[in-house]
Amino acid sequence: MKALVRAAAALVTAAVLAASLLPSPALAGTTGTIVGHVVDLNTNAAIAGAKVTASSPSQTESSTTDASGGFRFLSLAPDTYTVEIARDGYDTLTLAGITVQADQAQTLNRALAPKLKTIGNVTSRRASDLVKSGTTSDVYSVSGANADAAAALGGPGGLTNAYSAIQSVPGTVVQAGQQGWYQQLSIRGGDIDQVGYELDGIPVNRVYDNAPQTMLSTLGQQELQVYTGGTPATSDGQGLSGYVNQVIRTGTYPLSLTVNAGVGAPAFFHRLSGEVGGATKDRLFTYYVGASGANSDYRYLDNNNGASDPRFFYPIAFPFGDNFNRFNIYDGSPSYVSGNPATPGDGLYFAPGQTYAISTVSQRDNVINLHWGIPHKHGGLKDDVQALYVTSELFNAYYSSVNDQGGPTYVANALAEGNGGPAATGPYQAFWHDGYVYNGPLFAAPNASAVVPYYFNTSPANRPFGGNLSNSARDTNDNGVAVVKAQYQHAINERSFVRLFGYSVYSRWLIAGPANQNFTCCFGAELNDYEIPSHTYGASMLYSNQLTDKHLLTFSANESQTKIQRRYFYAFPGNQGLGTAFTNLIDPRTAAQTGNCYDPGTGGFTSCFSGAGTTRGTFTTPTLPIAAAAFANGASPQWLVTENGPLGRVNNVSPVFTAASLTDVWNATDKLTLNLGVRFENYTNRLSGTTAAPIGGSSLNRAFWIKAYNNEYCFKPGVFGAVNVSSSPPDANGVFATPANCAAVGPGYVPANFRNSTLDKISNSVVQPRLAFTYTFNPDTVVRGSFGVYSRPVNTSWLQYNDLNDRDWTKYAASNFLGYGFSTPAHQLRPDTSYNYDLSLEQHIRGTDTSFKLTPFYRSTRDQLQAFPIGVGGIVSGFNVGHQTSYGVELALRKGDFARDGFAGQLAYTYTHSRIKYAQFPSGTNVIDSINLYVKDYNAYTSFCGTHPADPRCGTTVSGGAPAPCYDAATNGPVAAVGGACPATATANPYYSQPVQNLFPVNAEYTTYDQIPQPFVGENGYETPHVLSAIVQYKHGKFAITPSLTYTSGASYGSPLSYPGYIPDGGCKMPGVPYTCSGFTSASGFGLDYLFIPNAFTGAFDNLGAFKQPSRLTLNLATSFEASKNVKLVVTLTGLIDKCYQRGYAWDDPNICVYSELPSGGAGLGPSGNFIPLAQTPVQLRYPYGDFNNNLNTGNVGVKIPFQAAVDLRIKL
């Protein structure tokens, strides 16, 4: 609790410093407030002693007006209440349809008429009315009949969760056609990880990646709140752009019991749920218990998974030769199946487009919510004790089996190509890719008996080593959460209460890829074994006091600690066979200081990173014969173990987050309410040690590999990756990466300077002022607005890098980040902050049941954190990259009440404009600088750069010389054209006569992307200018019909790193045959044997956001029939229309709704570019863009979703 005391002290200081801004409050995410005054209608004098009662199925409370006529209900469960005001001598006033929202206050100032001839007065406002006097946040509440009406908006993947309801409110963008966990949600131009989440007041953003730990199940949901602006200072969900809060149901009186059973088709769908809620008559004990299960299959494009569309594909394999490179699909090697040279129609294997997409989701949910009231002996007050238990789990399976990808015979031939032979002799049989590990100590002499088998993680026991795996076995993904909460609320008096609660949140994300192991040669997309178990423990306190009739003061504090261990086995155990290198010939006295390895044959220096079986010992032969009579520098080396087998990355960063807030709801006048507050947050991340590997580690071994890396690798600031130069001659100390050798690689290359870190924690504090107001012109017209600063902690996965293998750790932690200025495994990134503004007009159209809310907004984010792809399978890191601005307008329109007869409807529309200006990395370069390097590489081959080599747009050719129209295939030297054509022994330079391409402006603004573009990765953005959802219902008696639709104008996409071209001076084996050209360019860290060239279909390098996604319209229909008072039948039809309107680009496909890079699971499949004439290129590889294949984590494939019907029987007692 010391941290809370420090936080409170810091908060007081911050409050003084920020007094001029002092901003916004609310309660703890589970209850709301009603306050007001009662006056005489004729004299406007305050009426004291009036009894005010607020009643709903969830709660009934009473209050008595004080001398100033004021009354207050400080802690009401979210529900629709009837408020009754009674006083002797006055007509009783009844206000129906008052909706209480968690975290929000409503102001009810009313006048009572002296009693004459009337008996009473009842006024009613629809519970769905958008006019909320006294509510300062821009918050939308979805519950009850509104949630039912919105259920079809999310399609088949939204029938059992809250994403459909979220889609029904303005300010949000939920991509259509999603399934499963963490569906892509953007609020007010923010990225998906900028949204905060709470469950019954508990923050549930996972510290590892800021993803929601809950599945947003609708079981037990009393109220879903979506904050698009003015998020209260007491909210603990970490979000920059918005905030989603789910409040759990409480028991009601009288008891309610519901059972829901549903089936669906054409894709399989079953669900069953049961809920019971009750209370004692005095409501001193309430209980709610719910349980549900649902199983869903999914189809894509049509009910045959798009089998008729060749553009809907996934790559399995292609032939490769000496220079294996997955980007150059034609390298001239023969097909191992046909024996013929690979041609555009020979040697390529494609699987169906749904490969590695979600095939099945099994969802299981349980909720128990208990409340005990403890009445005070005097004063009529009571305390409340809550016990809450929630579990939710999604078990996902993917289309990833051998049978899914074409069957045993097809896969056998495909893998023969991808693995480089031999030719298949029969159908393929999947098997468990077991491997070996070394269980002895590191940096010690090897013991052959310590090499032992290691069975694939998650595999069954008592099976043969390397035994068969069913060809129908699929990869799986398990997302689960368990929440426990214990809360005590003490009513101090009628004006104040204190609430204390403790909680634990356990979540897990477990990926098992046994089927994927059979495809690791090529484009296996699922991770082999990925585990994120997270344990969070926290405590929260909230104190609320109505100091005066005008000031409601709230103080809150929260502290949470998380234990998390991410384990990611990226290449283990499947490719750790007996030929795995695990020893080096090194001198144990000096190896940690010098990083030197020795050749057992010559005694000279050699690479430590390569040479299995020649200069490095293997599991089979740990010690090789030593023939050298002496060794360089007089060393006395011996064979020592430097690797132990496991290839897995771990992350053990343990955060401690502390927060405190102070808010005041100031009812300045009967019409004006100000909401002033400030929030202080401290994000402290405790780092794990990296001086030794987490398992069986040796500090000497790790120090050796760091020094060995620096001896052999060169890097260039601003360039991703590093280059091993151990083929160059070393200096006298065994250093290969000398300044001269690095300079020979290319301009700007310098020796690696990676080092370990002794940093034990990274701590940042942020003060966040909040200000909001609401002004009530009359009961029909309210204006509200807000300003606030919001912060988000850095993902713990981006702060530190560690590995089970010291050799791979140095390569991963150094090569991926040195070019951007990070020279240690600890990255001191900063929380990003957003400055958010909005202003709303809330208007009820008098004499009707229609209301609307219009809200312009503006957001400015500093130190924006953005993902950066660093590996296949969707693995990313992140950096502070720049300054994002977003602005737009929201419109909500509602008519009627979905729970009543007649017409009801609602419309939600959002316009968003979002741009980012990139800032510099620690290296002094930024995102655009890195992209421009590829443009310079292309320009180097133009005649312009031959005559203007000093022009900043010009780079350097691979051969280092001036550009020429032809290059000799043997020498790579320039050759003159003869009669306008290249000689038969030369390769043509197709870029020579082309215009030089301009660089992208470094300081310009660019459309927002989820990932920083890299070669064939991260090619689409998320800013969607126009989004609309609409629901209309006609209800008459027992029957209701509810059509609904969604429309999105489509985001933007495009990348200059999307279209490859051959390197004309790249050592082409066959002159005139581009696919035999190789060579490596400096822009890519010498990792790619091709150039990026202008898109053949546009004639230019595509800018970020150069193209518009198709607009998309979906139409759904729900109907219901109440067979009796207790039985209701609901039919939901999704995807009656799912139309994606193309833009007229060359690569348009009417079935594709979201375009991005070609599908390959993040492995970077590129189009054929100019390696093959377009007319001869298979349609799958002809164009730079295909369907968005984001199915690794979030279950989104960018194609149409076929029609699905669901029938539910609901029984309520």
Secondary structure by P-SEA (a helix, b strand, c coil): caaaaaaaaaaaaaaaaacccccccccccccccccbbbbbccccccccbbbbbbbcccbbbbbbbccccccccccccccbbbbbbbbccccbbbbccccccccbbbbbbbcccccccccbbbbbcccccccccccccbbbbbcaaaaaaacccccccccccaaaaaaaccccccccccccccccccccccccccbbbbccccccccccccccccccccccccbbbbbccccccccccccccbbbbbbbbcccccbbbbbbbbcccccbbbbbbbbbbbbcccccccbbbbbbbbbbbbbcccccccccccccccccbbbbcccccccccccccccccccccccccccccccccccccccbbbbbbbbbbbbbbbbccccccbbbbbbbbbbbbbbbbccccccccccaaaaaaaaaaaacccccccbbbbbcccbbbbcccccccccccccccccccccccccccccccccccccbbbbbbbbbbbbbbbccccccccccccbbbbbbbbbbccccccccccccccccbbbbbbbbbbbbbbbbbcccccbbbbbbbbbbbbbbbbbbbccccccccccccccccccccccccccccccccccccccccccccccccccccccccccccccccccccccccccccccbbbbbbbbbbbbcbbbbbccccccbbbbbbbbbbbbbbbbcccccccccccaaaaaaaaaaaaacccccccccccccccccccccccccccaaaaaaacccccccbbbbbcccbbbbbbbbbbbbbcccccccbbbbcccbbbbbcccccccccccccaaaaaaaaccccccccccccccbbbbbbbbccbbbbbbbcccccccbbbbbbbbbbccbbbbbbccccccccccccbbbbbbbbbbbbbccccccccccbbbbbbbbbbbbbbbbccccccaaaaaaaaaaaaacccaaaaaccccccccccccccccccccccccccbbbbccccccccccccccccccccccccccccccccccccccccccccccccbbbbbbbbbbcccbbbbbbbccccbbbbcccccbbbbccccccccccccccbbbbbcccccccccccccccccccccccccccccbbbbbbbbbbbcccccbbbbbbbccccbbbbbccccccccccccccccccccccccccccccccccccccccccccccccccccccccccccbbbbbbbbbcc
